Amino acid sequence: MIPKKRFYATTIIVLLLLALTGCGGGKETTAGNQSVEGKGVVKVGYQKSGPMLLLKKKQLLEKNLGKLGYKVKWYEFNTGIAVAEALNAGSIDIGSLGDSPSLFGKARGLDFVYIASEPSVPESEGILVKNDSSIKTIKDLKGKKVAFNKASISQYLLLKTLKSEGMTESDINPVYLNPPEASVAFSQGQVDAWVIWEPYFTTTANKGNRVLSDATGLVSFRSFYVAGEDFVKDNPRATKQIVLELQKVGKEINKNPKEAAELVSDATKIPVETWQEILKKKPADVQFMNQKAADDLQDQANDLLEMKLITKKIDVQNSYWSPKK
């Protein structure tokens, strides 16, 4: 038989343990490993783009997520695939990247969800040639040296463009170069044409070069905002608020792109006037993910698989989040 003193002592210890367990039984989230939404740090990954830089400057996330109990930390990335990798690793919670980098990331098994998109701007990428080039049509690219970044939106656009004229990559002389290398090669006449996106596209076209064709009618060209799947599941209010803040700065940029142009110019050392031109033709209308954006992304994913630029089928329909009404 247990002595009364030991029984009472044991009972008190058990009750204390139960109370402590009850206090700590919540789920962890990626926003600072906290059990309740609004008690952590939101880690935002960004590239040198107008909406993100303006959002950062105005500290709108710090102000309005702060009301929900969050702090905000910012992390800069140079490429979209690096953003996807950081999301997959849990190093950041929210990020921005282009359509093709996101799909190449998905094909590698990187885990994240789409939460918002900007409109398709196919005139923001294309094929450039010298002003005095003898190349006047796509068919004139036959046998010519064409520079592009391998396994990217530029290779995808090139293949779609060639296909539209009954051609394939074997009809040209492909030169695989990243944008900085291709810029030098193109300016020095080492290649005959260059397939590229913004800001290189407008910057180079304005230096006495000619747009042979752009992506209109061939390829959608969108920017997306993405997040960790666990983050949006555990922090829906914060996720929704982030998109709402992006919508606010997007409207500001559409109304007057000068402030955003100055920010991106300072970050990239590309003239303000060039960025104003780019931002004017690229509406910053940030929208929660919708069926049209998902369909455009799915079409591109299907094309990339058919072209063997990726080897894994991607189901976009099960890869995006939208707020509950």
N, C-alpha and C positions, 0 to 999 in steps of 0.2 A: 504493500500500500504506500502511495507517494505521500510524504509529509506535507502538511498544509502550507508551510512557508515556501517549500520548493514548488508546489502546485501553483500558488499565487504568482510567484516570480516568473515561472514558465509562461503562465497565461498572459502576463503583462508584456513579455518579450514578443510573444506571437502576435498580440494586438498591435504593438508598435511596428513590427515587420509588415503586417497587412496594411497599416496606414501608409507606410513609406512606399510600398508597392503601388498602392492606389494613386499616389501623387505622381508617379513616373511611368504610367502605362501608356502614354500617347505614342504616335508614330513619329519617326524622324523625317525631316524634309531636307531637300537640298538647299534651302534658303537658310543656312546657318545651323542645321541639325537641331531644330526646335520642334516641340510637339504641337504648338498652336500657331496658326497662320498669323503673320504679322509680328513675329518675335525673332526675326533673323536678318541676315544680310543678303540682299539680292546682288548677284555678281553678273555684271553686264559686259558682254564682249562686243566690241565695235570695230568697224573699219572706217576709213576716211571718207565718210559719206555725209551729205547735207543733213538729213533728219537726225542721225545719231549725234553728230557734232553739235548741232543746235540744241538738242535735248540735253546734252551734257553741259553746255555752256549756261543754259538757263536754269539748270538744276531743278527741273520740273519733277524728275523722279524722286530726288531727295526730299522735295517739298511734299508731294502728294502721296508717295509711298510711306513717307514719314508719318503721315496721319494714320496710316494703317499699322504702324509699329515697326517698319522696316528701316534699315540703313542700306546704302547703295555703294558698291565699289565698281570701278570701271577698269577694263582690261583691253588694251589695243592689240589688234591682230592685222597682219599684212595680207592674208589670203582667206578666202571663204572656207577652204578645206580645213584650215587651222581652227576656225571657229567651230566647225562640225566636230573636230577631234576633241576640242576642249569641252564641248557640251557632252559628248559621249563619256568623257572621263570625269564629269562632274566638277570641272574646274570653274565653269561658268554656268549660269542658269538661263540666260537670255542672250541671243546674238542676232546678227544680220549677215546675210550672204546672198549670192546669186542663185538662179535656178540650177544651172549645170553643176556648180560645186556641191550644192546640196544633194543632187542625185548621185554624183560620183561618191559622195560620202555614204549615202544610203546603200549603194551597191557594195561598199566595203563593210557593211554591217554596222555603221555608226548609228547610235540611237538618239533620236531627237524628234520633236513634232513641229509642224508648221503652225504658227498662230496668226500671222497676218501677211499681207502682200501689198506691193505697189503695182500700178497698171503696167501692162506690157508696153515696152517702148522699142519696137524692132528697128527704128531708125537710129538707135544708139549703138549699133554695131554693124560692121560691114567689111567690104573688101576695098582697099586703097591701092591706087597706082599713081605713078608720077604724072604730072600734068601733061608732059610731052610724050608719054608712053604710047606705043603703037597698039596697046591693048584697049579695045573699045567695047568689046562684049565678053561675056563669060566664056564663050567658045574660044576666044583669043588667048585664054589661059593655057591652052593645050601646049604641053612641052615646056611651060614657063616655070621659073622658080617662085613658089608661093610660100611665104613664111606664116606660121601659125603655131600656137601653143598646143602641143599634143594633149589629147584627153581633156579637152576643155570646150567651152561654148564656141570658140572660134573653129575648132575642127568640126564640130557638129554643124555649124552654119555653112562651112565650106562644102561638106559632103551633101547637105541639102541643096545648096546652090548648084553644085555640079550635077546632081541628079535631075534638077529641073531642066537641064539642057542635055540630058541623056549622056552625061559624063560620069566618071568615077575618079577617085584619087589617083588611080594609075595613069590617068591622062595628063597629070601635071607632074612637076618635079617638087615634091614636098620638102620643105626645110623646117625642121622642128626647132623653134626658138621661143624662149619666154619673152614677154613684152619688152623689157629693157634691151635685151639682145637684138630682138627683131627691129626695134626702133632704130638702132645703130645700123644694122644691115640694110634696112630699107632706105635710110637717109644717104647711105654711101653707095647705093645702087647694086648691092650684092644680091638682092632678090628683086623680082619683077613686081610682086604684089604682096600685100600684107593683110591678113584677116585679123581684125582686132575690135575691141570694145572700148567704152569710155573709161578714163578721160583721154586715152591715147587716140581714139578715133577722131574726135573733133580737133584736138591739139595738132595732130599730124595733117589733117585735111586743111587746116588753116595755114599751113606752111607751104603753100604752092603745090599741093597734091590734089588728086581727084578721087571722088567716091565712085568706084565702078558699080557697086550695088550695095544695098543694105539688106536687112533681114525681113523687110516688109513682105508679108504673104508667105514667108517660109518658116520663120522661127519666132516664137514668143520670147521676149527678153524681160524677165521680171526680177525684182529684188524681193526677198522674203525675210520675215522675222521668225525666228525659231526659238525653241526652248526645250529644256530637259523634260522628259515625260513625267517624271516624278514631281518636278517643280509645279507644272500646271495642274496636276492632280491634287496636290496638297496646298496650292496657293492660287486658286482660281480668281479671287478678287484682285490680287496683285497683278496677275497676268493680264486681266482685263484692263486694269488701270494703266499698265505700261502701253498697251495698244492705244488707249484713249489719249495718252500724252503724245504718242507718235503722231496721231491724227492732228492734234493741235499744232505741232511744229510743222507738219506737212502743209497745212493750210496757210501758215505764215510764209513758208517758202514759195508756195504758188502765188501768193499775193505780192510778195516782194523778195526775190531770191538773193538780193545783195548781201544781207547779213550772213546767210549760209554760204554764199560764194566766197566771202572774205575768210570765213573760218576754214573752208576746204582749201582755199588758195594758200593760206598760211601753213596748213598741214602738208600740202603737196608741192608747194613752190610753183604751181601752175597759175598763170595770170587770172585775176579776179574776173576779167571780161570773158575769158574762156569758160570759166565755171558758171557764170551767169547764162551764157549761151547753152551750156549743157543742161542746167537746171530748168531753163525755160521750156526745153523740149521734152523734159522728163518729169511729168507731174508727180508730186509727192503725195498722192492721194492714198494714204495708208488705210487699208480695209482689213477687217477680220477675215480670216480665210473663208472663201466661198466656193461654190461648185465650179465656177468658171476658172478661177485660179488653179483649183485642183485638177480640172480637166486639161488645162494647158500644160501643167507639170506632168500629168500622166502621159500625154501625147509625146512629150519630150523623152520621158523615161522609156516608152515603147520604142521610139526611134533609136535611142542610144543602145538599147538591147539588140535591135535588128542590125544596127551598124557594127555590133560587136565592140563598142566602146565601153560597155559594161557587160558583165556576165551573169548578173542576177536580176530577176524580175522584181520590180518595185510596185507595191500597191499603195498609191498615194492616198486613196480613200481612207485607209486605216492609219494614216500618218499625220493627220492634222486635227487641231483642236479649235473649237469655237465656243464662245460663252453661252451658258444657258440663258434662255429668255427670262 
